[in-house]
Structure formats: C-alpha cells, structure tokens
Amino acid sequence: MNKGELIEAIAKVTCTKAEAAKALDTTLDAIKKSLKKGKPVTLIGFGTFKVSNRKARIGRNPQTGRPLKIKAKKVPVFKAGAALKKAVK
C-alpha cells in the first residue's frame, strides 16, 4: 500500500480525499517533529517510532574493497507493538 492508497482507505471511512490527505500529512509531520526533538511517538496497539544512534564504523567500498570510515548518525526506528505483531501472524 502506498500513500495514495492509504488516503483512499481513510477517505472511504471518514471524509473526503482532500481531508484525508491533510490529516495524514499532519500526522506524519507531527511524528517527524517529535523524532527531530528526540522524543519517541507511541501509538498503543500499533507501535513506537523513536530515534536510534548508530555508532561510527569501518565499512568497505564494494568496488575496490578498500576500507572506509562511516560516520555516526541518528536514524529513525519503528518497533511494532504486540497487537500489530499478533494481527500480522
């Protein structure tokens, strides 16, 4: 399912496509802003979005095989909740 299909699914149940698109965009923006501040977003029954720190490490250039340094960085992580895991089984 892509973003357009998700908007259509929301619109079928609640409102127009334009309103559904605005609601989805607002939700995603709120999640991004929270993660940017370093605060996790927990949706009970669905899962948790949080920021994880990756340590600096040594990797390899796949073309030459030479080692290269990969910088430390922050990455978004999603951990599925128990209800979502159960629903997917």
C-alpha beads as a LAMMPS data file, in Angstrom:
LAMMPS data file: protein, C-alpha beads

89 atoms
88 bonds

1 atom types
1 bond types

-500.0 500.0 xlo xhi
-500.0 500.0 ylo yhi
-500.0 500.0 zlo zhi

Masses

1 110.0

Atoms # bond

1 1 1 0.000 0.000 0.000
2 1 1 1.336 3.424 -0.895
3 1 1 0.407 6.856 0.438
4 1 1 -2.324 7.405 -2.172
5 1 1 -3.968 4.073 -1.390
6 1 1 -3.807 4.842 2.330
7 1 1 -5.505 8.197 1.737
8 1 1 -8.259 6.453 -0.265
9 1 1 -8.781 3.908 2.530
10 1 1 -9.102 6.689 5.109
11 1 1 -11.448 8.698 2.859
12 1 1 -13.794 5.724 2.375
13 1 1 -14.459 5.536 6.102
14 1 1 -14.287 9.121 7.322
15 1 1 -14.167 12.088 4.947
16 1 1 -13.120 13.406 1.545
17 1 1 -9.784 12.544 -0.075
18 1 1 -8.538 16.109 0.458
19 1 1 -9.356 15.995 4.169
20 1 1 -7.836 12.520 4.497
21 1 1 -4.641 13.685 2.750
22 1 1 -4.402 16.710 5.049
23 1 1 -4.964 14.543 8.149
24 1 1 -2.329 12.022 7.070
25 1 1 0.213 14.739 6.206
26 1 1 -0.421 16.449 9.560
27 1 1 0.073 13.143 11.403
28 1 1 3.313 12.383 9.590
29 1 1 4.613 15.923 10.202
30 1 1 3.848 15.621 13.922
31 1 1 5.750 12.314 14.085
32 1 1 8.728 13.868 12.249
33 1 1 8.801 16.905 14.563
34 1 1 8.698 14.722 17.660
35 1 1 11.501 12.481 16.388
36 1 1 13.573 15.532 15.446
37 1 1 13.306 16.667 19.089
38 1 1 14.440 13.190 20.173
39 1 1 11.073 12.245 21.651
40 1 1 9.537 8.856 20.786
41 1 1 5.990 8.530 19.415
42 1 1 3.993 5.617 20.834
43 1 1 0.732 4.517 19.236
44 1 1 -0.813 1.980 21.600
45 1 1 -1.718 -1.200 19.736
46 1 1 0.401 -0.221 16.720
47 1 1 3.986 0.506 17.699
48 1 1 6.654 3.039 18.612
49 1 1 8.704 5.370 16.450
50 1 1 11.985 6.509 18.008
51 1 1 15.451 7.760 17.121
52 1 1 18.418 5.419 17.445
53 1 1 22.094 6.364 17.378
54 1 1 24.339 4.382 15.047
55 1 1 27.974 4.267 16.043
56 1 1 30.769 5.156 13.648
57 1 1 32.202 2.077 11.991
58 1 1 34.522 0.838 9.296
59 1 1 32.888 -0.348 6.063
60 1 1 34.205 -1.468 2.697
61 1 1 33.920 0.134 -0.709
62 1 1 32.182 -2.602 -2.750
63 1 1 34.001 -1.641 -5.965
64 1 1 37.550 -1.529 -4.618
65 1 1 37.338 -3.485 -1.367
66 1 1 39.177 -0.673 0.437
67 1 1 38.080 0.140 3.995
68 1 1 36.311 3.449 4.621
69 1 1 35.004 5.259 7.682
70 1 1 31.247 5.521 8.083
71 1 1 30.227 8.405 10.366
72 1 1 27.954 8.036 13.384
73 1 1 24.386 9.186 12.741
74 1 1 20.864 9.223 14.080
75 1 1 18.277 7.058 12.316
76 1 1 14.510 6.634 12.765
77 1 1 13.418 3.219 14.045
78 1 1 9.977 1.600 14.278
79 1 1 9.195 -1.182 16.726
80 1 1 5.871 -2.936 16.164
81 1 1 3.545 -3.303 19.143
82 1 1 2.129 -6.591 20.376
83 1 1 -1.281 -6.057 18.746
84 1 1 0.283 -5.352 15.340
85 1 1 2.555 -8.386 15.606
86 1 1 -0.436 -10.548 16.502
87 1 1 -2.505 -9.164 13.598
88 1 1 0.235 -9.959 11.076
89 1 1 0.711 -13.580 12.203

Bonds

1 1 1 2
2 1 2 3
3 1 3 4
4 1 4 5
5 1 5 6
6 1 6 7
7 1 7 8
8 1 8 9
9 1 9 10
10 1 10 11
11 1 11 12
12 1 12 13
13 1 13 14
14 1 14 15
15 1 15 16
16 1 16 17
17 1 17 18
18 1 18 19
19 1 19 20
20 1 20 21
21 1 21 22
22 1 22 23
23 1 23 24
24 1 24 25
25 1 25 26
26 1 26 27
27 1 27 28
28 1 28 29
29 1 29 30
30 1 30 31
31 1 31 32
32 1 32 33
33 1 33 34
34 1 34 35
35 1 35 36
36 1 36 37
37 1 37 38
38 1 38 39
39 1 39 40
40 1 40 41
41 1 41 42
42 1 42 43
43 1 43 44
44 1 44 45
45 1 45 46
46 1 46 47
47 1 47 48
48 1 48 49
49 1 49 50
50 1 50 51
51 1 51 52
52 1 52 53
53 1 53 54
54 1 54 55
55 1 55 56
56 1 56 57
57 1 57 58
58 1 58 59
59 1 59 60
60 1 60 61
61 1 61 62
62 1 62 63
63 1 63 64
64 1 64 65
65 1 65 66
66 1 66 67
67 1 67 68
68 1 68 69
69 1 69 70
70 1 70 71
71 1 71 72
72 1 72 73
73 1 73 74
74 1 74 75
75 1 75 76
76 1 76 77
77 1 77 78
78 1 78 79
79 1 79 80
80 1 80 81
81 1 81 82
82 1 82 83
83 1 83 84
84 1 84 85
85 1 85 86
86 1 86 87
87 1 87 88
88 1 88 89
